[in-house]
């Protein structure tokens, strides 16, 4: 076999291995999400529907996702592209828009905050932190870098495909009705694209983890302390679904603008 042919075979084998890792890890995420949902339903079936118990069970599964993500990051040395090296955050002011816009978006949507106590606040805080770590590490620090490798350093494809996976994963719970689920798909994909672009530009995942946790904390205040059976199924009408997509569209636009302006073409080329 000629040297050129051997190199082609090796390259194909490497890409095949990366694709396998992407598929297996995505299935791992799906499995964790299904187990999380199934556990919540099981607890309800045995009349355990208090807020703290249900939320703690979700934290447990987020921790499993964090552990799995960290394992693959270490195994495949995804620290640099995953934003986990000790480098200075580049262009930190770009992080202001997603924080302010998404927090205000959740605050402007009218919702009644129920009665709660200190333990509810503490558990919600821990839960949102676990969401920030679990979702950002798994999608932005594992899948995005793996897709980047698979596509020979094409950052647009990496950001786009990882955000599409992020959006599709939000369909697993299927508790918002068809219009609500479609809006969730767009909602998560648009935000995922913006976060993916921000990771490649700022080079650090921790600011995104913090922003993600804060956004989720504000978004989940309306369910704070509520018995879980009251929030398991929350269908959305078509008008609300369309309005939600329109409200989050600026995140996609922002992601595209900053990606085009700041993303360097040759930054993450692979062999």
N, C-alpha and C positions, 0 to 999 in steps of 0.2 A: 504493500500500500504506500502510495506517495505521501510525502510530508504534508502537502496541501490537503489531500483527501483525509489524512489522519486528523488534521486540525479541524476540518469540517465535522467529522464524526464526533470529536471531543466537544465541539461547540454545541452540536445537536444534543448530545447527552447532558451537557450542563443545563441547557434550556429546558430539557425534559424533566430534569431533577427539580429545577426551580418551579416549573408549572405544577409538578406533583406537590411541592411544599405549599404552593398557593391554594390548591384544591383541598389538601388535607387540613390546612389551618383554617380555611373557611368553613369546612365541615365541623371542625372542632368548635368554632364560634357558634355555629348553628346548634350544635349539640348542647352547649352550655345554655343558650337562650331557651331552647325547648325544655331542658331540665328545670330552668328557673321558672318558666311559665307553668309547667306540670306540677312543680312543688307548691306553687301558690294556689293552684286549683285543688291539690290534695289537702292542703291545710284548711281551705274553705270547706271541703267535703267532711272534715272532722270538726267543723265549727270553731276553727282557729282563724279568726279574721281580724284580730286586733292589729293596729298599725305597726307597732314596734316589732312583733314577732314576724310578720310578713316581710317587713323591710330588712330585718336582720338576715332572713333567709336569702334575700336578693343580694345583700352584701357578700354573703358566702360565695355565691356563684360568680360575682364580679371578681372576687379574690382568686378563684380558680382560673379565670380568664387572664388576670394579671400574671399569675405564675406561669401559665402556658406561653404568654407573650414574652416574658423575660427569658424563659428557656430558649425560645427560638432566636431571640435577639442575640443572646450569648453564643448559641450554637453556630449561627450564620454570620456573626460579627456585623450586625446591622446598626451599630452604635452611631456611626457618622450620619448615614442617610436617615436614620430614625430619630435624629435630633437629641442624642443622649451623650454626646461628648461635651467636655467642659470648655465650650467656646462662648464668646460673648454673643448675646442676642443681637442679630443684625436687624436694623430698621425697626426697632421696638414700637415706634409710633403707629406702625401698620396694625398693631394689635388693639388699638383703641376702638376702632370702628366696630369689630365684632362684639366686643364686650358691651359697649354702650348701646349699640343698636338692638342686640338680642335681649339684653336685660330690660331695656325700655319697652320692647315689643311685648314681653311677658307682663310687664307692669301695667301697660296700657290696656291689655285685654281684661275686661272687668271680671273679677272672680272674688268669691267670698272666702276669706281665710277662717277656717273653723277654730273652735277652742283647742288649745294644745297646752302641753307642759314642757318642762325642761328636757325630759328624756326624749320626747318627740323631736325637739329641735336638734339634740345631740345626734340621734340616730339618723335623721334626715341629712345632717351635715356629713356624717361618715358615709352614708349611702351615696351622696352626690360626689364626694371625693373618690369613692370607689368606682363610680361611673366614669369620671374624668380619666382616671388611670386606665381602667379596663378598655374603654372605647378608643382612647387616643393611642395607647400602646399597641393594641391589636390591629387597628386600621392604619394609623399614620406611621407607627414605628416598626410594624412587621409587614403588613400587606403592601403598603405603598413602596417600601424599598425593594421587596421581592418582585413586584410588578415592574419596578424601575430596572432591575437586573434582567428580567425576562425580555423587556423591550429595548435592551441595549442602551439604556440611559435616556429614553424618551420621557421627559418629565410630564408633558401634557397627557400622554397615555396613562402614566402611573397615577397622576392626580385624578384623571377622569374615571378610570376603572376602579380605583380604590373607593372613590366617592359613590359610584354606582353600587358597589358591593355594600357599602355603609347604608345606602338608602334601602336596598333590597332586604337587608337584615331587619329593618324596622317593620317589615310585613309579617314577621313571624308571630307576633302577639295577636294580630288581627282582631282588635277589640274596639275599632272605631267605625265599623261599617265600611262598605266599599269606597264611597267618596272620601271618607276620612283616611283610609289606608293609602289611596292614591296620592292624597295631599301629603301624607307622611313620607311617602317615597320621594316626592319632589323636595319636601322640606329638608329631609336628612341628606339627600344628594347635593342640594345647593350648598348647605352648610358644610358638608364633607368636602366639596370642591374648594371652598374658601379656606378651610382649615388645612387641607393638603397643600395649597399654594403657599399659605403662611408658613408651614413647616419648612418647605424648600427654600423660602426666602429668609426667614429668621434663623434657621438652622438649630432651633431648640424646641423640644416638645413640651417642656414643663410649663411655659406660659400658656400653651393651649390647654393643657390639663387643668390649670387653675381657672381659666376662662370657661371651659366646659363645665366644671363643677359649679361655678357661680351661676351660670345660666340655668343649669338643671335645678339648683336650689330655689331660685326665684320661680321657675316654672312649676315646681311641685309644691309650692306653699299652699295652694288651694286644696290639696289633699292631705295636708298635715294633720295627723292624729285621727283621720277618718277611718272607720272600719273598712277593710279592703273590699268587702262585697259591694260597697257603694260606688266603687270606682273601677271595677273589673271590666264592665262593658260601657263604653261611652261613645255612642255613634255620633257622627257628624253629618249635617246636611250638606247638600251640594254647594249652596251659596257660601257656607262657612269654609268648606274645603277649598274652593276657588280663591276666596279672600285670603286664606292662610298661605297659599302658594304665591299670590301676588305680594303679600307682606314680606315673604322670605326671598323673593326674587333679587332684591338688592345684594344679598350675600353672594349669589352666583355672579352677578355683574361685577361686584367688588373683587371677587376672586379672579375673574378673567382679566380685569384691568391691572391688578398688581402683578399677576403672573406674566402678562405681556410686557409690563414696564420693567420689572426687576429680575425676572428669571433669566439666568445665564445659560446659554445654549449648551455649552460644553462642560458644565459643572459636574455632572454625574455620569460621564461616559464609562461604560464597562468594557471589559475585554471581549 
